[in-house]
Structure formats: C-alpha cells, structure tokens
Amino acid sequence: MTLKEQAGYYYNNGRSCAEALLSAANDVLGTDFSDAEILTFTGFGGGMGCKSTCGSLTGAIAILSRLYGKRSDIRAICSEYVTIFTEGMGIGTIECGALEDKYRTVETRCTATVEMTADMLEKYIDRLEGRETKKAPEGEGCTISPDDIKRVKGMGFLNHKGTNRFNARIITRNGKVTAEEFANISEAAAKYGDGDINLTTRLTIEVSGVEYDDIDAFRQHIAKAGLVTGGTGNKVRPVVACKGTTCQYGNYDTAALSLAAHKRFYEGYRQVILPHKFKIAFGGCPNNCVKPNLNDIGIFGVNIPQYDPEKCRGCKKCQVESACPVKAAKVIDGKMVMDPAECNNCGRCIAKCPFHAADEGRKAWGIYIGGRWGKRIAIGKQLTKYFYSEAEVLDEIEKAILLFRSEGLTGERFADTIERIGFERANELMLSNELLERKAEILGLNVVGGGTC
C-alpha cells in the first residue's frame, strides 16, 4: 500500500486532512503517532478553519518532524518539502482557500489535495532515504484496495504489509479449542495458509499466509467446526482468562465465568461500536498473572479471611503468618493481627491455623477499570467495593461498556475517558444502576470508532 492510498482512505472515512496524513504514515512509514497525537491535529483541517495553511501540508510537516526532527537540517528539510508542495500543486500557494478552488469537489471534497500531498511526501522521503519509488513487479506487492483491506480486517483478516496475504484470526473460548476444532484449523492452515499457526496474547489463533482470494473459502472451511474469525475493530475484543479453574491459587472457576462474559459481551455486543477497542480479563487471584489491571476492565478473585481472634493461641510459630505471602499477618502481644492495608485477600492463609482461628474465607471479586498496555501504559483503579455474585460481576462489565459508549470520545481508550471524567464519577456510575437503566438509550447513540488497530 502507498501513503497516497492510505491517506485517501482515512480522509474518506472521517479523518481530517491532517489526521489522514498522520494515520497513513503510521501504516506505511511506521511513525507510531498515538491516537491522542493524531487528535491534536484535528483543528488544522480546513486551513485551521479559516482557509489558511493547508491541513494536509501541516500533517506532512508533522511527519517529517517525527522522522527527521533530531537532524540539524530539519528546517531545511521542511522548507524544501513546502517548495515541492507549492510547485506540485501548480498554483503557487499553500493556502487552503486557493487549493479548494482548484481541487475541491462536492463529491470528493479535498481527496485530491490529500492524495497529492501524500504522494509528493512519500517520493520526497524516498529521496531523503536514498531510494527510488519503484512499482512492484507484476505478481508482487499488494494489489488490494485500502477499502477492501479494511473490510476484511473487520472480519478478522490482517494484511501482511506489501502482499495480498493475510493472517486469519480465529476466535477461541478464552484459549480453549477442542481436538476436533484444532484438527480443522490445521487442515485450513495447510490448505489455505502457509502452514503456520500462531497464538495471540488475547488467546485467539491466527493462521498466516491466507491469500485474499481464499478468504471466503477459509471461513467456510472453519465454519464446518463451528469456528469463526473476528476479534478486531472498535468493539469488545476476545475475553481472556488465566487458568484459575485449575491453578492452586485460583479462587473461582475462571473458565466458566469468562465463558459467560464471552457469550454475553463478545458475542452479544458484536455489532455495538465503541469509541475504541475494549478488553476484558479474568484473573483467578490477586497474583494478576493475566494482568487484569492492564485491561479496560479486569476481574480478579479473592477469598477474604474470616479471622476469629478468640481462637488464636498466639503460637510462637504462627502458621497463618508463615502462609501469608505479603507479610500482612503478624503475631503481636500474643495474638495474630492482620494488617488490612497489606492483606490482598488472596486466601492462602485460610485453614492453616491448627486451632481453627482462620478456617473460613468469603469468596468475592475485585474489579479494576481503566487499565491499558501499549505505547502509553495506564494502571487500572479498583472499584471501591467487592462483589459477591457472578451476576454482579457480569453487570459491572456491562456497565463499563455502556459507560465507555456514552462518555467516550471517538478514538480515546477507556482509560482516557475515566481520566477525563474523573475516577470518582466513574466509580459512582459503576456502583449505581443508572447505566443499566439507560441501556436502550446508550445503545441507540450514534458512536464513531476511532481506533485503527
């Protein structure tokens, strides 16, 4: 794909002229502009709203600054490109108003200007890098339009840069597939892919090397085993869970509860557009192996010790103290004392006391909201109460999705939404029934997704 093709694609899918250049540069040049950085260029569209300097040119200068900003001749580089732009546009100006008079139409708006800017920029960068722009030989390179690449990406097929081949992302049930299903996937990988099968961090399976023309046949093949592709877009992403069901430290059946969430939210909300992707994770205990606090919403199981100090004999070698991995339990003045600020309710001390001072625990779930990993990491914050039923947990997940859909801005992650409205307000909404009561209204909103990954 070329910078010109991608810039035209993003412009015709709702991005401003400047934003379109930056989004295209991420795809083609690997500039790695964040969503927030791209958003700061919104106001440069339409010549800063007053028909002044062309927004496409502004985006191009930002790209050159990202690529060459540490060079001592960066100003000369930008100046030279402005000259190329001015001459290439053929009217001797960089003003938006004059360029609109020449190139803007009712049907295509400023697509021509955006694409010409991108084309000139890519050729200029090729020259700066000492390479020439060459047309791919017949039978090589990507011949698929950006629109079709986006269309099949929405179906779970991710393009191999510069080719007509794709990774096919197959949805599992939180990493679980049957032997029959895996045999079907193996057949599909051998028949339609390059024979390789890959596992993703969100417990989906990807078959690499599927040709564009084989996508429909691939999907029909895996459908025989009841499998589907997907897991992309500005939607609820595949649910992940640790192995708390079988792990020695697991405090609940993570497989069962995460499967219920998969059915209710990944499948049930599959057609619901969100401002960006939304990730859900289930951890079996406070060890956080699956990183619930780095997901948009993360659930972890606890087992709250029900300590009876009357039964404590103040043993010199306290078994509860020995069992505590965070050193929250200590014998003080002949009695075991549990420090609530240190105890994470992992439950590992329960039933360790030979005199039954800590025989019982109360199972519950803690919930983090607003976690995110990636270019900008955000640690999720824990809601200010525990939840004592699976129904409550599932309702809290739904509230989080509805909160994101109703309060989130296009292109921002849930962590940014919570930071903007304040955790206190988010916590208040999550602990009330307001969002569920407004569910029909919120699902009826016209929400535009802004994520590109």
matplotlib code that plots the C-alpha trace (Angstrom):
import matplotlib.pyplot as plt

x = [0.0, 1.2, 1.0, -1.3, -3.8, -3.9, -4.2, -7.1, -8.7, -8.5, -9.7, -12.8, -13.5, -13.9, -10.4, -9.5, -6.9, -4.1, -5.2, -5.4, -1.7, -0.6, -2.8, -1.5, 2.1, 1.6, 0.6, 3.1, 6.1, 5.8, 5.7, 3.8, 1.7, -0.6, -4.4, -4.0, -1.3, -3.4, -6.3, -4.3, -4.2, -8.0, -8.1, -5.6, -8.2, -9.7, -6.7, -7.1, -10.8, -10.1, -8.8, -5.2, -2.3, -3.4, -4.1, -2.6, 0.7, 0.6, 0.3, 3.2, 5.4, 4.5, 5.5, 8.9, 9.4, 8.7, 11.1, 13.9, 13.3, 16.7, 18.6, 20.3, 18.8, 15.2, 14.1, 15.8, 14.1, 10.6, 11.3, 12.3, 9.1, 7.0, 8.6, 7.9, 4.3, 3.8, 5.2, 3.4, 0.0, 0.6, -0.9, 2.0, 0.4, 0.0, -3.3, -6.3, -8.8, -7.0, -6.3, -10.0, -10.9, -8.8, -9.2, -12.2, -15.4, -18.8, -18.4, -14.8, -14.2, -10.4, -9.4, -7.2, -5.2, -4.8, -3.6, -1.3, 0.3, 0.9, 2.3, 4.8, 5.7, 6.4, 8.6, 10.5, 11.1, 12.3, 14.8, 15.9, 16.5, 18.4, 15.9, 13.7, 10.0, 9.5, 6.4, 6.1, 6.8, 3.9, 2.7, 4.4, 3.3, -0.2, -2.9, -5.8, -7.5, -7.4, -11.2, -11.0, -8.2, -10.3, -13.4, -11.7, -9.9, -13.3, -13.8, -10.6, -8.1, -5.0, -2.9, 0.8, 2.3, 3.0, 1.3, -2.1, -1.8, -3.4, -3.4, -6.8, -7.7, -9.9, -11.9, -11.5, -13.3, -10.7, -7.9, -9.9, -10.5, -11.4, -9.2, -11.8, -11.6, -7.8, -7.7, -10.0, -7.7, -4.7, -6.3, -7.2, -3.7, -2.3, -4.8, -5.2, -2.3, 1.4, 1.1, 1.9, -0.5, 0.2, -1.2, -2.0, -1.8, -5.6, -5.9, -7.0, -5.4, -4.0, -3.4, -0.8, -0.4, -4.1, -4.4, -7.1, -8.9, -9.1, -10.7, -14.3, -13.2, -11.1, -14.1, -16.4, -13.8, -13.5, -17.3, -17.6, -16.2, -18.3, -15.4, -15.5, -12.9, -13.0, -11.5, -10.8, -12.4, -13.7, -15.7, -15.4, -12.4, -12.0, -12.2, -9.1, -8.7, -6.0, -6.1, -7.7, -10.1, -7.2, -4.5, -3.6, -4.2, -7.4, -10.4, -13.1, -13.8, -12.3, -13.1, -16.8, -17.2, -15.1, -17.1, -20.3, -18.7, -17.6, -21.1, -22.8, -20.3, -18.0, -20.9, -23.8, -22.2, -20.6, -22.4, -22.0, -19.5, -17.4, -15.0, -12.1, -11.4, -12.4, -10.6, -11.8, -9.6, -10.4, -7.7, -8.3, -6.5, -4.6, -1.4, -2.6, -0.9, -3.4, -2.8, -6.5, -5.3, -3.9, -7.2, -10.1, -11.9, -10.2, -11.8, -9.8, -10.9, -10.4, -11.0, -11.4, -10.2, -12.8, -10.4, -11.6, -9.2, -10.8, -9.4, -5.9, -3.4, -0.5, 1.7, 5.4, 5.4, 2.2, 1.1, -1.1, 1.8, 4.0, 1.5, 0.9, 2.9, 2.6, 3.5, 0.2, -0.2, 1.9, 1.8, 1.8, 1.5, 0.4, -2.3, -2.2, -3.0, -4.0, -3.0, -5.9, -3.7, -1.3, -3.7, -4.7, -7.2, -5.5, -6.9, -3.6, -3.7, -7.2, -7.4, -3.7, -4.3, -4.4, -6.7, -9.2, -8.8, -8.9, -10.8, -13.3, -13.0, -15.6, -15.3, -15.7, -14.4, -12.5, -12.7, -10.2, -11.3, -9.3, -6.2, -4.2, -1.0, 0.8, 2.6, 1.1, 0.5, -2.3, -2.8, -6.4, -8.0, -10.1, -13.7, -14.4, -16.2, -16.0, -18.7, -20.2, -22.0, -21.2, -24.4, -23.0, -19.6, -21.3, -23.5, -20.4, -18.8, -21.9, -21.9, -18.3, -19.1, -22.1, -20.1, -17.4, -20.0, -21.9, -19.0, -16.0, -14.8, -14.0, -10.5, -9.9, -9.4, -11.5, -8.5, -8.6, -12.4, -12.0, -9.2, -11.2, -14.5, -12.6, -12.4, -14.8, -17.5, -16.8, -16.8, -20.2, -21.7, -20.3, -21.8, -25.2, -27.8, -28.0, -26.1, -28.2, -31.4, -30.2, -29.0, -31.5, -30.7, -27.0, -27.1, -29.1, -26.4, -24.5, -20.9, -18.0, -15.0, -11.5, -9.1, -7.0, -5.6]
y = [0.0, 3.5, 6.7, 8.2, 5.2, 5.2, 8.9, 9.0, 6.0, 7.7, 11.0, 9.4, 7.5, 10.6, 11.8, 15.4, 16.1, 16.5, 13.4, 11.4, 12.0, 11.0, 7.9, 6.9, 7.5, 5.1, 2.3, 2.9, 4.7, 3.3, 6.7, 5.4, 8.6, 7.9, 8.4, 11.4, 12.9, 12.5, 14.1, 17.2, 17.8, 17.9, 21.7, 22.1, 20.8, 23.4, 25.6, 25.9, 26.5, 29.8, 28.7, 29.5, 27.0, 23.7, 21.0, 18.3, 20.2, 20.6, 16.9, 16.3, 18.6, 16.8, 13.5, 14.9, 16.3, 12.8, 11.1, 13.7, 16.1, 15.3, 16.2, 19.6, 20.4, 19.6, 23.2, 22.9, 19.6, 21.1, 24.2, 22.0, 20.0, 23.2, 24.2, 20.8, 21.0, 24.6, 23.7, 20.3, 21.9, 24.2, 27.4, 28.9, 28.9, 26.8, 28.4, 26.1, 28.5, 28.7, 25.0, 24.3, 26.5, 24.3, 20.8, 20.5, 19.0, 18.3, 14.6, 14.0, 17.1, 17.6, 14.0, 15.1, 17.5, 14.9, 12.3, 14.6, 15.8, 12.2, 11.1, 14.0, 13.4, 9.7, 10.4, 13.1, 10.7, 8.1, 10.6, 11.6, 7.9, 7.3, 5.1, 5.4, 4.7, 1.6, 0.0, -3.6, -6.1, -8.0, -10.6, -8.9, -6.3, -5.6, -5.0, -4.8, -1.5, 0.1, -0.2, -4.0, -4.3, -2.5, -4.6, -7.9, -6.6, -6.2, -9.9, -10.8, -10.9, -8.8, -7.8, -8.8, -5.5, -5.2, -8.5, -10.0, -12.4, -12.2, -13.6, -15.1, -14.6, -17.4, -16.8, -19.3, -19.6, -17.8, -20.0, -23.2, -25.3, -28.9, -31.6, -31.6, -27.9, -27.8, -30.5, -28.4, -25.3, -27.4, -28.5, -24.9, -23.7, -26.4, -25.8, -22.1, -20.6, -21.1, -24.0, -22.0, -21.5, -18.7, -17.9, -14.3, -12.5, -12.5, -16.2, -16.3, -18.4, -16.9, -18.8, -16.9, -16.6, -16.8, -15.3, -12.6, -14.7, -17.6, -15.7, -16.9, -20.5, -20.3, -19.1, -21.8, -24.4, -23.5, -23.0, -26.8, -27.0, -24.1, -21.7, -18.0, -15.3, -11.8, -10.1, -6.7, -3.3, -0.7, -3.3, -5.6, -7.8, -11.5, -12.2, -13.6, -15.5, -17.2, -20.8, -20.1, -23.0, -25.5, -23.3, -24.0, -20.3, -19.8, -18.5, -19.3, -21.0, -18.5, -20.7, -20.7, -17.0, -15.8, -18.0, -16.4, -13.0, -14.2, -15.1, -12.0, -9.4, -10.6, -12.3, -10.4, -6.9, -7.9, -5.2, -2.5, 0.2, 1.8, 4.8, 2.3, -1.3, -2.7, -5.5, -7.8, -10.0, -12.5, -13.3, -16.1, -14.4, -11.2, -12.6, -10.8, -13.3, -12.3, -8.6, -7.6, -4.1, -3.5, -4.2, -1.9, -3.9, -6.6, -9.0, -10.9, -13.4, -13.0, -15.1, -12.8, -14.4, -14.5, -14.4, -15.3, -13.8, -15.7, -19.0, -17.6, -19.1, -16.8, -19.7, -19.0, -20.3, -19.0, -21.0, -18.1, -15.8, -18.3, -18.8, -15.1, -14.2, -10.4, -10.5, -9.0, -11.4, -11.0, -12.2, -9.1, -9.4, -13.0, -12.6, -12.9, -9.5, -9.0, -5.6, -4.7, -2.3, -5.1, -8.0, -8.6, -11.3, -14.0, -16.6, -18.6, -18.3, -19.9, -23.2, -23.0, -22.4, -25.8, -24.2, -23.0, -19.3, -18.7, -21.6, -19.7, -17.3, -15.3, -15.6, -12.3, -10.4, -7.2, -5.1, -2.8, -0.2, 1.9, -0.3, -0.1, -1.5, -0.4, 2.8, 4.6, 2.3, 3.0, 1.0, 0.4, 1.6, -0.7, 0.0, 0.8, -2.4, -6.1, -8.1, -11.3, -12.9, -13.7, -11.8, -8.7, -9.1, -9.5, -6.5, -4.4, -5.4, -4.3, -1.0, -0.4, -0.9, 1.3, 4.0, 3.9, 4.1, 7.0, 9.1, 8.1, 10.3, 9.0, 7.5, 7.6, 4.5, 3.8, 4.8, 8.3, 8.5, 7.7, 10.2, 12.9, 12.4, 11.5, 8.2, 9.3, 9.9, 6.7, 4.7, 6.4, 5.3, 1.8, 1.3, 2.6, 1.2, 4.4, 3.0, -0.2, 1.8, 3.9, 0.9, 1.2, 4.9, 4.4, 1.6, 3.9, 6.6, 7.2, 6.3, 6.5, 4.4, 5.9, 3.1, 1.9, -1.3]
z = [0.0, -0.6, 1.5, -1.1, -0.9, 2.8, 3.2, 0.8, 2.6, 6.0, 4.7, 3.1, 6.4, 8.6, 9.4, 8.7, 6.0, 8.6, 10.6, 7.4, 6.6, 10.1, 10.2, 6.8, 8.0, 10.9, 8.4, 5.7, 7.4, 10.9, 12.6, 15.6, 16.2, 19.1, 18.9, 21.2, 19.0, 15.9, 17.6, 18.3, 14.5, 14.1, 14.2, 11.3, 8.8, 6.5, 6.8, 10.6, 10.0, 8.2, 4.8, 5.9, 5.6, 4.0, 6.7, 4.5, 4.4, 8.1, 8.5, 6.1, 8.1, 11.3, 9.7, 8.5, 12.1, 13.6, 11.1, 11.0, 13.9, 15.5, 12.4, 12.4, 8.9, 9.8, 9.0, 5.6, 5.0, 5.8, 3.7, 0.7, 1.0, 1.2, -2.1, -3.6, -2.4, -3.7, -7.2, -7.3, -6.6, -9.5, -8.2, -6.3, -2.8, 0.3, 1.3, 1.8, 0.1, -3.2, -3.2, -2.6, -5.5, -7.8, -6.4, -4.1, -5.4, -3.8, -4.4, -3.3, -1.1, -0.7, -1.6, -4.5, -2.3, 0.4, -2.0, -3.9, -0.7, 0.4, -2.9, -3.0, 0.6, 0.0, -3.0, -1.1, 1.9, -0.6, -1.9, 1.6, 2.3, -0.9, -2.5, -5.5, -5.5, -7.7, -8.9, -7.7, -10.4, -11.9, -9.4, -6.4, -4.0, -2.7, -5.3, -2.9, -2.3, 1.2, 1.4, 0.9, 3.4, 5.9, 5.0, 5.6, 8.7, 10.2, 9.6, 11.4, 8.5, 9.0, 6.0, 5.6, 4.5, 0.8, -0.1, -0.9, 2.1, 5.5, 9.0, 9.7, 13.4, 14.7, 17.9, 20.7, 24.0, 26.1, 24.6, 24.6, 21.5, 21.1, 19.4, 16.5, 16.1, 16.2, 13.5, 11.4, 11.9, 11.0, 7.8, 6.9, 7.6, 5.3, 2.6, 2.5, 4.6, 4.8, 7.2, 10.3, 13.3, 15.8, 19.2, 20.2, 23.6, 23.7, 23.3, 19.7, 17.0, 13.8, 10.6, 8.5, 4.7, 3.6, 0.2, -0.3, -2.9, -0.4, 2.5, 1.8, 1.3, 4.5, 6.5, 5.0, 6.0, 9.6, 9.9, 9.5, 13.0, 14.3, 14.2, 13.2, 12.5, 14.1, 17.2, 15.5, 15.4, 17.8, 19.7, 22.6, 22.0, 22.8, 26.5, 28.3, 31.5, 33.5, 34.5, 37.9, 37.4, 37.9, 39.4, 43.1, 43.9, 41.9, 43.9, 41.4, 38.1, 35.7, 32.7, 33.4, 34.3, 31.4, 29.0, 30.3, 29.6, 26.1, 25.2, 26.7, 25.6, 22.8, 21.0, 22.4, 21.7, 18.4, 16.5, 19.0, 18.0, 20.8, 20.7, 20.6, 21.4, 24.8, 26.5, 29.4, 31.5, 34.3, 37.0, 39.5, 42.4, 43.3, 41.6, 38.5, 36.1, 33.3, 34.1, 34.9, 35.9, 32.4, 30.7, 30.2, 32.8, 34.8, 37.3, 40.0, 42.6, 46.3, 49.4, 52.4, 55.6, 58.4, 61.3, 64.8, 67.3, 70.2, 68.8, 68.3, 70.9, 69.8, 68.7, 68.6, 65.1, 63.6, 60.6, 59.3, 59.5, 57.7, 54.9, 54.2, 51.0, 51.6, 55.3, 56.3, 59.3, 62.4, 66.0, 68.2, 72.0, 71.9, 69.2, 65.4, 63.8, 60.2, 58.7, 56.3, 54.4, 53.5, 53.1, 49.5, 50.3, 48.4, 50.8, 51.1, 54.9, 55.2, 57.1, 58.0, 61.7, 63.7, 66.2, 63.6, 64.0, 60.2, 58.8, 56.7, 53.8, 51.9, 48.2, 46.2, 43.2, 42.9, 39.7, 38.0, 35.4, 33.0, 32.5, 29.3, 27.9, 24.8, 23.9, 27.0, 30.0, 32.4, 35.7, 36.3, 39.5, 41.7, 42.3, 45.9, 46.9, 46.4, 44.5, 45.9, 42.9, 39.3, 38.3, 39.9, 38.1, 34.7, 35.3, 36.2, 32.9, 31.0, 33.0, 31.9, 28.3, 28.5, 30.3, 27.6, 24.8, 26.5, 27.7, 25.5, 22.7, 19.3, 19.3, 23.0, 25.2, 28.3, 30.5, 28.9, 29.4, 33.1, 33.4, 31.7, 33.7, 36.9, 38.7, 41.4, 38.9, 37.0, 40.3, 41.2, 37.9, 38.2, 41.6, 40.7, 38.3, 36.2, 33.2, 33.0, 33.3, 30.3, 28.3, 25.4, 25.1, 25.2, 22.6, 20.4, 20.3, 17.1, 18.1, 15.7, 16.5, 16.1, 16.7, 13.7, 15.2]

ax = plt.figure().add_subplot(projection="3d")
ax.plot(x, y, z, "-o")
ax.set_aspect("equal")
plt.show()
